Amino acid sequence: MLQQFRCGFLGKCSPVHFFWEPDGFKNYPVRPEAAFYSHDMREFLLSYEAVRRAANPDSMVLEFAHSTYEAAADRGGWDRRALEHVVSESQRRVQKKEEP
């Protein structure tokens, strides 16, 4: 079964949609607190206004993207260890040295 996770910007909100909704997805405690699940659209939303007013908008959007991905991955039963790549601090230093 094909499973997809999408996060993007649409008008005045940032929707996250899981094309095949697993059990418990809509009840997952996503972050930040301003995020919510729309039963009409069947996706998580974070309003533009909440992001605009945030002390750190970049962190707020990143937290939203991470937590909604976790909701999709955890509730969808994805093999996160196989899907996710963690870059160590030493790898980051090597990558920085290689950049032109």
C-alpha positions in Angstrom: 0.0 0.0 0.0 1.4 3.4 -1.0 1.5 5.8 1.9 2.4 9.5 1.5 3.0 12.4 3.9 2.8 16.0 2.6 3.5 19.2 4.4 3.3 22.6 2.6 1.8 26.0 2.6 -1.6 26.8 1.2 -3.0 30.3 1.5 -3.2 31.2 5.2 -2.4 27.9 6.7 0.2 25.1 6.6 -1.6 21.8 6.0 -0.2 18.4 6.6 -2.1 15.6 4.9 -1.5 11.8 5.2 -3.1 10.4 2.1 -4.0 7.1 3.8 -5.1 8.0 7.3 -4.0 5.3 9.9 -5.9 4.7 13.1 -5.2 7.3 15.7 -3.6 9.8 13.3 -6.1 12.6 13.9 -5.8 12.2 17.7 -2.0 12.3 17.8 -0.7 15.2 20.0 1.0 17.3 17.4 3.0 20.4 18.2 3.0 23.4 18.6 -0.1 24.0 20.7 -1.6 26.2 17.9 -1.7 23.2 15.5 -5.0 21.4 15.1 -6.7 18.6 13.2 -9.4 19.7 10.7 -12.1 17.0 10.5 -13.5 18.7 7.3 -10.2 18.6 5.5 -8.9 15.5 7.3 -5.5 17.0 7.9 -3.5 18.9 10.5 -3.3 22.7 10.1 -1.2 25.5 11.6 -2.5 28.9 10.8 -0.4 31.5 9.1 -1.4 34.0 11.8 -0.1 31.7 14.6 3.2 31.4 12.8 3.4 35.2 12.0 2.9 36.0 15.7 5.4 33.4 17.0 8.6 34.5 18.7 10.5 32.2 16.5 8.4 31.4 13.3 11.0 29.1 11.8 11.1 26.9 14.9 7.3 26.8 15.1 7.0 25.6 11.5 9.8 23.0 11.9 8.2 21.7 15.1 4.9 21.3 13.3 6.6 19.5 10.4 8.5 17.2 12.8 5.5 16.3 15.0 3.1 15.7 12.1 5.7 13.5 10.4 6.0 11.6 13.7 2.2 11.2 13.8 2.2 9.8 10.3 5.2 7.5 10.8 4.2 6.2 14.2 0.5 5.7 13.5 1.3 4.3 10.0 3.8 1.8 11.4 6.7 3.0 9.2 10.1 1.6 9.8 11.6 4.9 11.0 15.0 3.5 11.6 15.2 2.6 7.9 13.7 5.8 6.7 15.5 8.4 8.9 19.1 9.4 8.7 20.8 11.1 11.6 23.8 13.2 10.9 26.3 13.2 13.7 28.2 16.3 14.8 31.4 15.0 13.3 29.7 14.4 9.9 28.4 18.0 10.0 32.0 19.2 10.5 33.2 17.2 7.6 30.4 18.4 5.4 31.1 22.0 6.3 34.8 21.6 5.3 33.8 20.1 1.9 31.5 23.0 1.0 33.0 25.4 -1.5 
